[in-house]
């Protein structure tokens, strides 16, 4: 038996149709299977040399290759003379060319250019990908004997119909390209995409059809690119990373504007999210039926937390105005009441005076004061409110006031040995601080901040001087009490003793300093 006949009658070849079958199978694969081999080599290259994210990009070409092989295997079982065979082979070729094109794009853009250039916009990557598909389709049509010029001439009417039906989609596409070219905003920018104040969001994606933003309410909004291209866009993240915020405050006409402006600036100086540069500013904005309106302007880099930033600034302003005796007016309306409320008001004032008297009487500093002196001091003391984190006194500032904590806690801190802040201790209700500034006018040796909402009773130099003038013998007893207290604090708090080394004691001139300060 000759070799050719033996080869043809081999069981394996007989099972699959002999040598003709293998020739038919090879013809069913584009380029005789070489194309699939090239595609798989490129896929392996991406998997080996790409990172975790880039490896996922190889899944698309891999699926195309698998589908291309599947179509070729199906075509091998179909007679070559049928139209189904031609369709399957052309489909396999299109999938193979698309897989190779995508692999080349991933290798060039994601593996090579990514080391030298910033990340390319998604819309541009999508356009390149669609261009690859179009080129692959044109190559397949050319292989099928269809020329591009013939296709364009024969489908002019179809193109016009499709163009009209996809007018909005095409408009979104070109608007997306214009956005990428002009770059009025980028991913992670905060933008307002129409006149509605609640249509403000963070850009999370820009593609060929639309831009996706997420609002503060965590609502995802998909805005067509054509809408953005035709409207006005406000970008709160450009040209600088900070954005300006505005608050409007109205105070009575009786308070001088310069005083109000300074109170507000001091109040928001270290408020949450408020930048020191660019510096905050306050201007007189309007005169209305409620009073004088002030426009408070400040900058913040935390635009995503703007509600919290604005709220914290308003809290600080309210507490500061309250401490300075400036009431926020309500809409003015004249109401006449015949009945007299003087008795009720007197009872409230008497109750407040009694409460202040009790607080002052329990202080070790004033244990030597008579009831008459305590009453006079209580009538001249002032109650102040502070919000959480607000500085009551700052290290290095001048002062002549004593603070008694009625409600809440305070944290005492100081910058020692070039450290930004070192917590020394925390005080609660019934304790006091600032006695050295009250008695000698010494600068503040530490910063005291409110922990939560705090109510303090303030005794100033002018009020205490009247007590010392009326009772001169109290000076020595109070100086002795101060010296003992500072020695006790120094024993328990090493840091407090270190920052107060310059403070005078009873032995080295505290008494003389007090007499000089109060002109006794």
C-alpha positions as MATLAB code, in Angstrom:
seq = 'XXXXXXXXXXXXXXXXXXXXXXXXXXXXXXXXXXXXXXXXXXXXXXXXXXXXXXXXXXXXXXXXXXXXXXXXXXXXXXXXXXXXXXXXXXXXXXXXXXXXXXXXXXXXXXXXXXXXXXXXXXXXXXXXXXXXXXXXXXXXXXXXXXXXXXXXXXXXXXXXXXXXXXXXXXXXXXXXXXXXXXXXXXXXXXXXXXXXXXXXXXXXXXXXXXXXXXXXXXXXXXXXXXXXXXXXXXXXXXXXXXXXXXXXXXXXXXXXXXXXXXXXXXXXXXXXXXXXXXXXXXXXXXXXXXXXXXXXXXXXXXXXXXXXXXXXXXXXXXXXXXXXXXXXXXXXXXXXXXXXXXXXXXXXXXXXXXXXXXXXXXXXXXXXXXXXXXXXXXXXXXXXXXXXXXXXXXXXXXXXXXXXXXXXXXXXXXXXXXXXXXXXXXXXXXXXXXXXXXXXXXXXXXXXXXXXXXXXXXXXXXXXXXXXXXXXXXXXXXXXXXXXXXXXXXXXXXXXXXXXXXXXXXXXXXXXXXXXXXXX';
ca = [
       0.000    0.000    0.000;
       1.462    3.342   -0.879;
       2.218    6.016    1.766;
      -0.440    8.480    0.580;
      -3.202    5.920    0.743;
      -2.046    4.686    4.151;
      -2.013    8.251    5.411;
      -5.506    8.905    4.112;
      -6.937    5.775    5.637;
      -5.469    6.399    9.097;
      -8.310    6.137   11.689;
      -7.811    9.707   12.982;
      -7.974   11.208    9.485;
     -10.887    9.022    8.620;
     -12.740   10.299   11.707;
     -12.328   13.930   10.739;
     -12.636   13.629    7.014;
      -9.032   13.029    5.934;
      -6.446   15.469    4.605;
      -9.092   17.613    2.961;
     -10.613   18.313    6.372;
      -7.343   19.649    7.770;
      -6.894   21.870    4.765;
     -10.447   23.077    5.202;
      -9.847   23.681    8.915;
      -6.655   25.646    8.249;
      -8.452   27.820    5.723;
     -11.205   28.536    8.264;
      -8.656   30.182   10.591;
      -7.564   33.709    9.592;
      -3.971   33.666    8.344;
      -3.803   29.939    9.015;
      -3.833   30.353   12.811;
      -0.843   32.728   12.906;
      -3.101   35.634   13.905;
      -4.407   33.801   16.976;
      -0.842   32.970   17.978;
       0.186   36.632   17.749;
      -2.845   37.704   19.775;
      -2.122   35.213   22.545;
       1.543   36.309   22.707;
       0.411   39.931   23.175;
      -2.111   38.895   25.846;
       0.573   36.977   27.772;
       2.866   40.016   27.512;
       0.199   42.246   29.102;
      -0.478   39.753   31.889;
       3.226   39.334   32.717;
       4.382   42.951   32.533;
       1.179   44.811   33.427;
       0.009   45.643   36.913;
      -3.128   44.355   38.554;
      -5.299   46.984   36.866;
      -3.712   46.477   33.431;
      -4.091   42.725   33.667;
      -7.840   43.204   33.744;
      -7.538   45.032   30.417;
      -6.327   41.769   28.849;
      -9.678   40.095   29.511;
     -11.334   41.831   26.522;
      -8.781   40.714   23.897;
      -8.773   37.228   25.417;
     -12.565   36.948   24.992;
     -12.271   38.173   21.391;
      -9.638   35.503   20.675;
     -11.771   32.753   22.180;
     -14.801   33.850   20.139;
     -12.652   34.076   16.986;
     -11.436   30.499   17.481;
     -15.002   29.336   18.158;
     -16.261   30.888   14.899;
     -13.371   29.312   12.976;
     -14.137   25.876   14.403;
     -17.787   26.258   13.461;
     -16.792   27.391    9.955;
     -14.612   24.302    9.559;
     -17.748   22.166    9.808;
     -19.589   24.176    7.130;
     -19.023   23.695    3.383;
     -16.757   26.414    1.989;
     -19.136   27.172   -0.862;
     -21.923   28.447    1.413;
     -22.538   32.057    2.492;
     -22.598   30.951    6.130;
     -18.990   29.840    5.826;
     -17.957   33.233    4.457;
     -19.836   35.055    7.223;
     -18.233   32.947    9.946;
     -14.721   33.403    8.557;
     -15.161   37.185    8.214;
     -16.578   37.385   11.743;
     -13.607   35.432   13.064;
     -11.241   37.775   11.231;
     -12.949   40.874   12.675;
     -12.715   39.542   16.236;
      -9.061   38.608   15.763;
      -8.095   42.024   14.372;
     -10.010   43.734   17.196;
      -8.173   41.632   19.787;
      -4.760   42.420   18.293;
      -5.639   46.124   18.017;
      -6.749   46.340   21.639;
      -3.609   44.534   22.806;
      -1.416   46.984   20.912;
      -3.351   49.940   22.389;
      -2.974   48.620   25.954;
       0.759   47.989   25.502;
       1.442   51.433   24.025;
      -0.892   53.570   26.153;
      -1.030   51.722   29.464;
       2.441   50.149   29.644;
       4.742   52.484   27.725;
       3.281   56.016   27.617;
       1.909   55.864   31.182;
       5.478   56.166   32.504;
       5.977   59.494   30.743;
       2.518   61.069   30.406;
      -0.403   61.686   32.724;
      -3.397   59.382   32.509;
      -5.277   59.827   29.238;
      -8.957   60.823   29.517;
     -11.385   57.947   29.267;
     -13.212   59.554   26.367;
      -9.974   59.633   24.340;
      -9.296   55.981   25.130;
     -12.825   55.145   24.011;
     -12.297   57.044   20.755;
      -9.059   55.149   20.052;
     -10.820   51.887   20.783;
     -13.684   52.697   18.403;
     -11.143   53.715   15.767;
      -9.521   50.285   16.117;
     -12.883   48.615   15.576;
     -13.558   50.759   12.494;
     -10.150   49.943   10.984;
     -10.714   46.235   11.678;
     -14.147   46.435   10.039;
     -12.737   48.193    6.967;
     -10.052   45.504    6.622;
     -12.685   42.772    6.848;
     -14.885   44.501    4.263;
     -11.887   44.932    1.987;
     -11.113   41.217    2.357;
     -14.718   40.498    1.391;
     -14.309   42.564   -1.772;
     -16.290   45.600   -0.603;
     -14.475   48.905   -1.186;
     -14.939   51.834    1.207;
     -15.858   54.201   -1.665;
     -18.555   51.834   -2.882;
     -19.877   51.458    0.648;
     -20.029   55.232    1.172;
     -21.797   55.798   -2.180;
     -24.305   53.051   -1.648;
     -25.155   54.010    1.932;
     -25.484   57.798    1.628;
     -29.201   57.703    2.370;
     -28.696   55.268    5.239;
     -25.988   57.514    6.685;
     -28.317   60.531    6.555;
     -31.073   58.625    8.335;
     -28.700   57.353   11.019;
     -27.196   60.825   11.421;
     -30.608   62.378   12.069;
     -31.633   59.682   14.522;
     -28.325   59.912   16.415;
     -28.165   63.699   16.375;
     -28.166   64.016   20.179;
     -25.632   61.227   20.598;
     -23.306   62.795   18.044;
     -23.752   66.159   19.763;
     -22.754   64.601   23.086;
     -19.730   63.010   21.423;
     -18.399   66.258   19.979;
     -19.204   68.147   23.186;
     -17.213   65.526   25.093;
     -14.281   66.020   22.727;
     -14.505   69.793   23.237;
     -14.509   69.316   27.018;
     -11.387   67.163   26.789;
      -9.679   69.711   24.538;
     -10.549   72.791   26.605;
     -10.523   71.051   30.015;
     -12.917   73.393   31.867;
     -12.988   70.714   34.572;
     -11.379   67.381   35.352;
     -12.137   64.320   37.427;
     -12.301   65.188   41.184;
     -13.211   68.839   40.470;
     -16.281   70.354   42.167;
     -18.576   71.987   39.600;
     -22.020   73.586   39.383;
     -23.596   72.589   36.073;
     -26.676   74.845   36.051;
     -28.259   77.710   37.975;
     -29.688   75.476   40.708;
     -27.622   75.691   43.899;
     -28.179   72.019   44.708;
     -26.762   70.953   41.338;
     -23.213   71.015   42.670;
     -21.170   67.853   42.638;
     -17.786   66.204   42.341;
     -16.841   64.931   38.880;
     -16.169   61.195   39.016;
     -16.185   60.289   35.307;
     -16.089   61.904   31.858;
     -16.933   59.650   28.915;
     -17.952   60.118   25.280;
     -21.664   60.597   26.066;
     -21.980   62.213   29.499;
     -20.242   63.446   32.631;
     -21.053   61.824   35.967;
     -21.018   63.876   39.176;
     -21.926   62.963   42.744;
     -23.553   65.559   44.995;
     -23.190   66.132   48.739;
     -26.373   64.092   49.187;
     -24.468   61.164   47.627;
     -26.763   61.287   44.594;
     -25.181   60.332   41.284;
     -26.163   62.700   38.466;
     -25.391   61.904   34.819;
     -25.225   65.118   32.764;
     -25.116   64.861   28.928;
     -22.004   66.490   27.504;
     -24.139   68.555   25.115;
     -25.897   70.126   28.115;
     -22.556   71.052   29.663;
     -21.293   72.402   26.350;
     -24.275   74.748   25.994;
     -24.517   75.880   29.625;
     -22.469   77.824   32.154;
     -20.118   75.788   34.328;
     -18.766   77.005   37.668;
     -15.596   75.205   38.738;
     -14.920   75.551   42.470;
     -11.580   73.706   42.231;
      -9.891   76.018   39.703;
      -7.784   78.061   39.236;
      -6.867   77.672   42.930;
      -7.583   74.792   45.317;
      -9.490   77.119   47.642;
     -12.950   78.625   47.191;
     -14.608   81.578   48.877;
     -17.547   81.218   51.235;
     -19.938   83.964   52.357;
     -21.948   84.480   55.539;
     -24.287   87.395   56.240;
     -24.713   88.675   59.796;
     -27.080   91.432   60.947;
     -26.500   93.393   64.174;
     -28.301   96.362   65.756;
     -27.610   99.899   64.554;
     -26.257  100.910   67.959;
     -23.059   98.833   67.603;
     -20.215  100.534   65.661;
     -19.368   98.672   62.429;
     -15.623   98.681   63.108;
     -16.175   96.898   66.412;
     -18.441   94.276   64.837;
     -15.960   93.613   62.042;
     -13.127   93.021   64.501;
     -15.260   90.737   66.684;
     -16.180   88.605   63.676;
     -12.604   88.405   62.358;
     -11.314   87.325   65.768;
     -14.109   84.763   66.069;
     -13.425   82.951   62.781;
      -9.623   83.232   62.947;
      -9.168   79.561   63.892;
     -12.593   78.221   62.986;
     -12.756   74.817   61.293;
     -11.750   74.914   57.630;
     -11.139   78.697   57.484;
      -7.820   79.589   55.823;
      -5.551   82.305   57.156;
      -4.418   82.958   53.569;
      -6.200   84.330   51.653;
      -7.236   86.273   54.732;
     -10.895   86.525   55.810;
     -12.614   89.891   55.462;
     -15.768   91.600   56.706;
     -17.492   94.528   54.984;
     -20.613   96.513   55.770;
     -23.058   95.262   53.155;
     -26.505   96.770   53.758;
     -28.820   98.731   56.051;
     -32.229   97.138   56.460;
     -35.181   97.072   58.843;
     -33.390   94.635   61.179;
     -30.085   96.504   61.453;
     -26.688   96.657   59.769;
     -25.867   93.664   57.558;
     -22.248   92.506   57.402;
     -20.810   90.339   54.654;
     -18.303   87.821   56.018;
     -15.957   86.354   53.366;
     -13.410   83.604   53.936;
     -11.695   80.857   51.959;
     -11.552   77.097   52.461;
      -9.954   74.115   50.733;
     -12.589   71.743   52.112;
     -15.346   72.479   49.624;
     -16.816   69.004   50.118;
     -17.381   69.935   53.789;
     -18.560   73.481   53.097;
     -21.746   73.097   55.150;
     -19.704   72.116   58.206;
     -17.233   74.959   57.571;
     -20.040   77.533   57.271;
     -21.836   76.159   60.329;
     -18.700   76.249   62.471;
     -18.034   79.860   61.447;
     -21.624   80.851   62.303;
     -21.289   79.173   65.708;
     -18.089   81.088   66.453;
     -19.674   84.378   65.404;
     -22.737   83.796   67.609;
     -20.655   83.008   70.684;
     -18.328   85.961   70.079;
     -21.179   88.444   69.663;
     -22.874   87.023   72.760;
     -19.720   87.503   74.839;
     -19.418   91.107   73.697;
     -23.034   91.870   74.510;
     -24.147   92.197   70.886;
     -27.584   90.667   70.357;
     -28.649   89.364   66.960;
     -31.852   91.263   66.098;
     -35.082   89.698   64.947;
     -37.605   91.290   62.620;
     -38.657   94.477   64.361;
     -42.270   94.741   65.384;
     -43.831   97.156   67.843;
     -45.858   95.411   70.540;
     -47.423   97.285   73.475;
     -48.176   95.412   76.655;
     -50.005   97.039   79.468;
     -48.781   94.785   82.115;
     -45.476   95.353   83.890;
     -42.821   92.617   83.872;
     -40.307   94.470   86.011;
     -40.880   92.133   88.947;
     -40.149   89.021   86.873;
     -37.029   90.602   85.403;
     -35.829   91.633   88.847;
     -36.265   88.092   90.123;
     -34.235   86.731   87.213;
     -31.440   89.210   87.848;
     -31.439   88.390   91.543;
     -31.215   84.659   90.811;
     -28.299   85.194   88.426;
     -26.536   87.385   90.993;
     -27.008   84.751   93.697;
     -25.554   82.075   91.409;
     -22.478   84.198   90.666;
     -22.088   84.932   94.369;
     -22.098   81.206   95.164;
     -19.482   80.464   92.496;
     -17.136   83.213   93.708;
     -17.545   82.318   97.381;
     -16.364   78.749   96.743;
     -13.081   79.844   95.146;
      -9.983   79.445   97.380;
      -8.628   82.677   95.881;
     -11.471   84.694   97.430;
     -11.783   82.824  100.713;
     -10.569   85.885  102.632;
     -13.141   88.225  101.061;
     -16.075   89.324  103.166;
     -19.668   88.732  102.098;
     -19.948   92.394  101.226;
     -16.901   92.195   98.942;
     -18.222   89.012   97.303;
     -21.560   90.720   96.629;
     -19.875   93.685   94.985;
     -17.618   91.448   92.925;
     -20.554   89.274   91.791;
     -22.489   92.331   90.634;
     -19.565   93.412   88.437;
     -18.648   89.955   87.061;
     -19.615   88.963   83.524;
     -20.838   85.649   82.100;
     -19.396   84.514   78.759;
     -20.108   81.547   76.481;
     -17.587   79.656   74.330;
     -18.093   76.935   71.717;
     -16.130   73.713   71.343;
     -12.492   74.276   70.389;
     -12.670   78.052   70.748;
      -9.695   79.775   72.358;
     -10.634   81.558   75.591;
      -7.122   82.970   76.022;
      -3.998   82.546   73.893;
      -0.424   82.176   75.027;
       1.501   85.444   74.824;
      -1.570   87.700   74.749;
      -1.995   90.566   77.168;
      -4.823   90.301   79.668;
      -6.185   91.442   83.009;
      -9.083   89.030   83.566;
      -9.721   85.996   85.750;
     -11.908   83.175   84.404;
     -14.035   80.914   86.612;
     -15.514   77.821   84.950;
     -19.238   77.485   85.640;
     -20.105   74.794   83.071;
     -18.025   72.551   80.824;
     -14.309   71.777   80.665;
     -11.262   73.575   79.268;
      -7.928   72.264   77.988;
      -4.722   74.120   78.878;
      -1.882   73.771   76.357;
       1.389   75.486   75.612;
       4.172   75.507   73.035;
       7.300   74.305   74.832;
      10.697   73.631   73.270;
       9.449   74.577   69.788;
       6.579   72.103   69.935;
       3.334   73.163   68.324;
       1.083   72.251   71.219;
       1.524   70.377   74.479;
      -1.499   69.627   76.633;
      -0.755   70.519   80.233;
      -3.987   69.745   82.041;
      -7.761   69.927   81.815;
      -9.968   71.889   84.208;
     -13.651   71.506   85.006;
     -16.454   73.423   86.754;
     -15.500   75.233   89.944;
     -11.884   75.843   88.901;
     -10.301   79.028   87.626;
      -7.367   80.300   85.565;
      -5.771   83.628   84.648;
      -5.149   84.878   88.195;
      -1.617   86.132   87.399;
      -2.907   88.333   84.581;
      -5.668   89.664   86.841;
      -3.283   90.510   89.685;
      -0.124   91.609   87.799;
      -1.073   92.119   84.145;
       1.342   89.354   83.105;
       1.020   87.949   79.605;
      -0.833   84.682   79.231;
       1.543   81.753   79.735;
      -0.692   79.144   78.098;
      -3.547   78.740   75.645;
      -6.914   77.685   77.055;
      -9.548   76.193   74.735;
     -13.111   75.106   75.377;
     -13.885   71.381   75.397;
     -17.514   71.335   74.333;
     -19.725   74.288   75.219;
     -18.298   76.257   78.143;
     -19.745   78.950   80.421;
     -17.248   81.074   82.365;
     -17.566   83.883   84.889;
     -15.120   86.713   84.160;
     -13.655   89.058   86.784;
     -11.771   91.996   85.265;
      -9.129   94.310   86.734;
     -11.460   97.315   86.992;
     -13.944   95.391   89.130;
     -11.304   93.806   91.355;
      -9.517   97.127   91.882;
     -12.629   98.508   93.519;
     -12.564   95.592   95.957;
      -8.879   96.131   96.797;
      -9.384   99.870   97.260;
     -12.253   99.197   99.647;
     -10.389   96.411  101.489;
      -6.603   97.099  101.229;
      -5.720   94.379  103.731;
      -6.848   91.684  101.284;
      -3.808   92.176   99.043;
      -1.373   90.223  101.227;
      -3.798   87.358  101.864;
      -4.617   86.983   98.153;
      -0.918   87.044   97.205;
      -0.240   84.309   99.746;
      -3.068   82.195   98.308;
      -1.736   82.670   94.768;
       1.783   81.624   95.784;
       0.518   78.485   97.508;
      -1.655   77.569   94.515;
       1.178   78.011   92.033;
       3.498   75.913   94.158;
       0.875   73.161   94.336;
       0.278   73.257   90.586;
       4.014   73.161   89.931;
       4.413   70.040   92.073;
       1.669   68.203   90.199;
       2.266   69.548   86.681;
       5.931   69.805   85.692;
       5.070   71.416   82.351;
       3.022   74.140   84.047;
       5.896   74.913   86.388;
       8.315   75.188   83.478;
       6.230   77.727   81.570;
       5.658   79.800   84.727;
       9.295   80.101   85.840;
       9.198   83.792   84.966;
       6.082   84.469   87.050;
       6.838   86.288   90.320;
       6.182   84.591   93.649;
       5.426   86.086   97.065;
       9.138   85.930   97.895;
      10.508   87.644   94.786;
       8.133   90.515   94.384;
       4.563   89.317   93.798;
       3.191   91.670   96.449;
       5.030   94.676   95.014;
       3.912   93.784   91.493;
       0.279   93.642   92.605;
       0.483   97.011   94.391;
       2.106   98.598   91.352;
      -0.391   97.089   88.905;
      -3.426   98.290   90.871;
      -1.792  101.606   91.864;
      -2.369  100.888   95.551;
];
